[in-house]
Amino acid sequence: MITEDIGIIVNLCNDSVKTAVMNALSGMEFLNVKEIDSQTIENYAGEFKNYDLFITDLNLQAASSVNFVMMLKKNIYPKRLPILLIVQESEREHYKSTLSTGMIDEFLVHPFTLGSLKKKIFKCIFKTISEKIRVLVVDDAAPMRNSIRFSLQQIGFKNIDTANSGRDALAVMRVNPYDIVITDLNMPQMTGIELVEVMKKDDELSGIPVLVLTAENEKKRVLTLIKAGVSGYILKPYTLESLQERIMSLSSSLL
């Protein structure tokens, strides 16, 4: 489970926001979640380096919001602790100056949906999550397999396996668990379409998000695949930014 080893510190003064966040984190099966009180938050500063994300409304009584964040980031350097600010809609204007400092990584307004919270968390700790995600790349062309593997490594992924056909991919998936499959469409023996069809009929494989690699002139074909259960597509030629963006769109399936 991707969420098992990710540590989150929560500091929220508003009870309704706190309840919504804690319930959501529990539902996503984050096991290492520490809730701390604003009045004693400075006492926990040394512990922040052991966590991966700080969720707060910055309603701090022990120090001003900006000063505390500056102190926190200085004390845990060189570790980078992403900060997700969650506030009520009525408080949005109050936090404009804090947001303009660039010290807050992401901003979310309550009430929020579970999907929107997942996206914000995934974006904040993409590097940490990417190191835990296991990816299978499927393409019959070795240069393309190597290119995709290298691109994934460039954006932080470490656990990457490859398969040269749909049949090879199925054999590998039945032995090893994967969090994402990235596959080409046009392959001999078993095409990307046929691979997805088999996966969707298999109880153990049907839940794995699938991204398909496609050229511009194949987009209509991909839209049909999406209706059949494919999670999305990566348009060739792709950039590191577009590849990361497509993977981040899978946050609801991965968290």
Helices and strands as residue ranges (DSSP letters): E 7-11, H 15-27, E 32-35, G 38-50, E 53-56, H 65-76, E 83-88, G 89-91, G 93-95, H 96-99, E 106-110, H 114-124, H 126-130, E 134-138, H 142-154, E 159-163, H 166-173, E 180-184, H 192-201, E 210-215, G 216-218, H 219-227, E 232-236, H 240-248, H 251-254
